[in-house]
């Protein structure tokens, strides 16, 4: 029997306990964890070229029909004025009160046909609005490989990333690569199959996302791997891939603003409990709205365009004029990090285990960032990046503390300790950190949207 999110919240006694003690595991990438080791695989997208299989961990929502573009325009904060077939964009949606629900990549495949790809939080919202709003659209939903009922994905989706990516692609297609701008799409042939591509960067490096029918994916992969030998291609597994967002400073799953507000009672009745998510981290409040973010907190200010009507526009216009937080990188102090790890070998209750290379232990990781004991922001995602030899967080903090070089402290661990599967008995500790720009890598800051 499938329960709704509303049922799960009621049974748990509220939103916070339901999310804190959700029995789902943290984000899982259902592909090979490591082909060699995650450190070398991280280095490949900075030094040569990495091949990453994205076919299994994201959800695709194929939207077709005469109202498809209207649906996306009504739910997205983005401008659609110049959006046309053969283009893609980072799609961002907010609730009626202007707070962030989530983001995904939107592909304009052909007239009246789109593919919305990413975490299911924003995809669920778009589907709900369509099904309850009388839009003339049809859906084909392909969940990730953990949630999918059938065996195989609809599409294969591969990423080639790094300074040798363009040369490799030229070699494998036997000619020049069509000129495309950032987030532009192009078609070409690999191993006798038509392949669609998205030009973009991940981890701040030049790259291409390639996709097509699942049945053709093995041929395409084999051709890329064969040609990749001369370009020092390295296959990157799930562990390395999970950290790529830290280098490009993309926050993968901020807490979605779906638990309160206009129409959310109806939405939580519609939403399956299995897609409600889980909450982890040291930031504590009994009010779920304290966990919400504005698009500006997460760095999506450039995406918001008030050139059309959309859900939450009026509220977001007011938010845009307010004192929003700023997205930054926090570089953890090596000595404090080592001391945190050292508690595993000392007497007494240890600190929360710090997983490498990614330290999240809930779908929505929210840790308190403090100055002199006062919370000035939250850390969303943390992990180790070999290319910078640093353990970092992506965080949103009050602007007065956002200047590079500002010293803050991150509170690590839960109190009280929740019953999530990934959480053991532990004690909270404080870790010093230094504020730096996001992205942290100077190469990524200067080149991400140029490549």
N, C-alpha and C positions, 0 to 999 in steps of 0.2 A: 504494500500500500504506500502511495506517495503522499507525504505530508507537505503542507504549505509552510512557507517561512513564518506566516502568522501563527500557525499551530505550534511550531517549534518555539517561538518566542513566548507564547502563552504558557507552554508546558515548563519552560525554564524559569518563568517568573520575571521576564523582562528581556529587553534587547541586549543589555550588557552581559548578564550571565549566560544568555544563549550564545553570544559570540565568543565570550571568554572561554567557555567550556565546550565549544563545538568539537566533535570528535573527528572532524576531517583533518587529514594531514596537511602540512604546508604545501605550497605550490610544488608540483612534481612535474618534471620533464621526462616523459616516458620514452626516452631514447638511451643509447649506450652512455653510461656515466663518463667514462674516459676511454679514449682510443690509445693514448700513450699516458700522459699525465696532464692534469688541468693547467699546471703552470706553463708547460711548453705549448699547450694548445691556446692559452691566452696570448702568449707571445706571437703566435703565428699571424694574428690579425693586425699586429703592429709591424712585423718584420718581413712577412712573405705573403701568404694567403691562407685563410682558413675556410674549410667547408663545413657548414652547419646544417643539420637536418631539422627544419622547423615544421615538419609535416604532422606532428603528433600532439603538440601541447596547446594549440590555439583552437578557438571555435570559429567556424565560417558561418555567416548568415547570408545566404544568397537571396537577394530581394529583387523581384521583378514585377512589372506592372505599370500602368499609366500614372499611378500616384507615388511611385517609388522615390522620385526626386523630391516631391513635395513632402513626403514623410521625413526624409533626411534633412531637408531644409527646416522643417518644423521642429526637429529635435536637436539639431546641431548648432553650436555657437559659431561655426565657421562661415565664411562667405562662400556662396555657391555661384557667384556671378559669372565666373570664368571657368567653372567646372564643366568638363566635357568628356566624352568617351576617350579612353586612352590616358587618363590622368588618375592620380591617387592623392589622398590627403590624410593627415591625422585628424580624425573625426573626434570631436569633444562634445559631451552632453552634460547639461546641468539639470537639477530639479526645478520645480516651480519657484522655489525660493532663491535660486541662483547658485546653489552649492554643487560641487562637482559630483557627478555620478561615475564618470570614467571616460576612457578614450579607446580608440581602436583605429586601425588603418582601413580606409574606405577606398575600394577600387571601383572606378567607373568602367565597367567592362564593355558595355555597348548601350545603345539607346534603351532606356527603361530597364537596365540590368546592372546590378551592383553586387559587390561582395564586401561585407563588413567583417573584418578579421581581427581577432584579439581576445582579451579576457572577456568572459561572458557577462560581466556586470553591465556594461553599456549595451551589449547586444540584447540582453534580456529586456532592458528598458525600451529600446527601439521596437522590439517585437510586441511588447505590451501596448505601447501607444498605438501601433498599427492595428492590433486585434481589437482594441476597444474604441478606436476612433473612426471606424468606417472607411479606412483607406482601401482603394482598389489595388491591392498588391498580393502577391503570393510569396511564401517563404519556403526555402529548403535549408534546413539547419544541419550542419555537420559538426557535432561536438568534438572535443578533443578525445584522444584515444583512451583516456581513462573513463570518460562518461559515455562514449559512443557505444551504441547497441550493436552495430554491425562491425565487421572485422577491420575493414580498410577505410582510410580517409577518402574523400571525394577527390582531393587534389594532393599531389606532392608539392612541397614548398622547400626550396633549398636556398641557402645564403652562401655566397662567396664574398669574402671580406678581406681587405688588406691591400697594401701597395702593389701587389702583383695581380690583383683581381681583374683589372682591365686587360692586361696582357694575356692572362689565361683565357678570358672569354673570347678575345680575338682569335686565339689559337684554336679553341674548341669549335668555333663556328666557321673557321676558315676564311675570315674576312673581317672587315671593319665592323665595329659595334655601332648601331644607329645612335646618332646624337640625341641625347635626352637630358633635360634639366633635372634637378633634384626633385624626386617624387614623380618623375615622368615615366611612362611605360613605353615599351617597344617589344616587337615580336621578331624572333629569328628562329633558325633551325639548328637543332642539336640531335645527332644520332637519328636523323630522318624524321624527327618530331618537331612540330611547331611549339616553341617555348615562349611564354609571356614573361616579361621582366619588369621589375620596378627598380629604378635607379635611386639609391639612397645610401646613407652611411650608417653603420652600427658600430658602436665603440669608437666613434669619431673617425673611422677610416672609410675610404671609398669602397663601394660594394654594390652588389646586385642581388635582388631576391628573384628567384626563378620559380615559376609554377606552371602546372599543367595537369592533365588527367592522371590519376594515380597509376593506371595501367602502364603508362609510359615512363614513370619515374625511375625505374631500375635502369633502363637504357640510358637515360639522361645522366644519372648519377655515375654510371660506369664510364661514360665518355669524359665527363669532367675529371674524374679521378685519374683516368689514363693520361689525359693531357696535362693534368696538374703536376705530374712528377717532375717535369722540367722547370716548374715554377715554385718548387719547394712547398707544395700544398700539404697542409696538415688537416686531418679530420678532427674537428672539435666536438667533444661530447657534452652531455647535459651539464656537468659541473662548470665547465668553462663558459658555456653559453649563458648560464644563469647569471653570470657576473657582467655580461657585456653592457647591460644598462647602466652599471656604475660608471663606466668610462664615458658614455654619451650623456649621462645625467637624466635619463628617463626614469620616472617613478612608476613602476609597473602596476601596483595595485593599491592606491590610496583608499582609505575607507570611503565607500560610496554613500552618498547622502540619500539613502532610500528608506530609512527607518522612521522618519517623521516628515510631516509636511503634507501639502495638498495631494490628494489621491493615493497616498502611500499605504493607507489601510487596505484599499482595493488592490494595490500592487502586491503587497505582501501576501494576500490571499491567493493571488495568481502565481507568485514565485515559488518554485519548489524549494523545500528546506535544504536540499542538497546543494543549492546554488546560493545560499545565504552568506557563506564565507565564515572566517574565524578571525578573532582579534587577539593579538599578542603584544607584549611590550610593557614598559614601566609607566607609560602615561596613564593616569587614573582619573576617572570621572564617572559619576552615575548618570550623566547626561550624554547620550550618544551624539548629540549635536556638537559637543566639544571636540569630537573626533573628525568632524567634517572639514573639508578644505574648499577654498575658492579656486577657480582656475588660475588665478594670479599667484596663489601660494605655491603652486606646483610648476610654475613657469610657463603657463599657457596663455599669458596675456596677449602675445602676438597673434594667437589663433582666434581670439574673440573679435567678431566683426558685427557691429550693430547696423548692418545694411539690410536686414530682413527681420521678420518677426519669428521668434522661436520660443519654445517653452523656457520660462525663466528670464526672458530678456529684460523686462522692467526691473526685476529684482537685481539682476546682474549689472545693470547700469548704475544702480546705487552702490553696489559692492565695488565697482570699478573706481569709484571716487573715494573709497574708504582707505584705511590704513592696512593693506594686506601684507602678509608675510612675504619673504623672499626665499627662493630656492637657493641653497648653498650646498657645498661639500663640507663635511666635517672629517678632518684627518685625526684618527684616534692616536693618542699618545702611546708609543711603543712600550714604555715601561709599565703604564697602567694596564695595557692589554695583556702583557706578559704576566703581571701580578694576578689578573683575573683568571688566566689559564692555570697559573700555579696553584690556585686554591684547590684544584683537582687532586693535588698531591699532598695537601696539608690536612691537619686534623680539623674537624668541624664540618659544618655544611658548606659545600663549595658554591661558587657563583654559578649562574646559569651557563651551561656549556656554550662556548662560542664556536659554532660550526664554521669550517673553512671549505670552500671559499665563500659561501653565502651563509649569513648568520640568522636569517629569518626563521621563525618557528610558528608563524601564523600567516594566513593569506594577507591580512592587514596588519603589518608590523608598525607599531606606534610607540616609540620610546621618548621619554621626557628629556628635553635639552634644557639645562639650567645655568643660571648665573647667580652666584651667591645664594643658592637654595631656592631661587624663584624660577619657575618654568617660563622660558622665553621662546619655546618652539618645540617641534617634534622631529625625530629621526624616523624616516619611512623605510629605509632599506640599508643594509650594511653588508660589507664583505671585503675580501682581499683582492687587489688588482696587482698582478705580477709586474705589469709594465711600468708601474709607478712605485713598486715595492712599498705599498701603503695599504693599511686597513682603513676604509672610509665609510661614511654614511652619506646618503642623500637626505637632506633635511629642509624643513621650512621653518624659518625663525623670524622673530620681530626685526624690522629693518634697522633699528638702532644697534642691533648686535650682529648685523650681517656683513660688516666690513671685513675683508680678508685680514687675518692675523688675530682676530678677536678670540680670546680664550673662553671656552665654555666647558661644561661637564655633561656627560650623557649618563643617565641612570639606566643601568643594565639589569634586567631581570624583573620578575613579577612579584608583587606583594599585595594581596595574598597570591599564592601559587595556584594557577588554574589546573584543570584536569585534562587539558588537551594532550593528545598522544605524544607530542614532541616535547613535552615539558616534564622535567624531573624535579624532585625536591631541591631547592636552591635558595640562596639569599641574594638580595640586591647589592650591587656594588656601583661605585661611581668611577667613570672613566673620563679623564681629561681629554679634550679635543680642541683643535684649532680650526676656525672658520677659513675656508678657501673658496674660490669661485666654483661654479658648476657649469660645465664639466670641469673636473680637476685637471685633466690633461690639457696643456696649452695647445697641443695639436688639435684636439677635439674642439676646443673653444674657437679656434681660429679657422677650422676647415670643415666642420661637420656638415653644414648646409651648402658648402661649395662643391663637394665631391659628388 
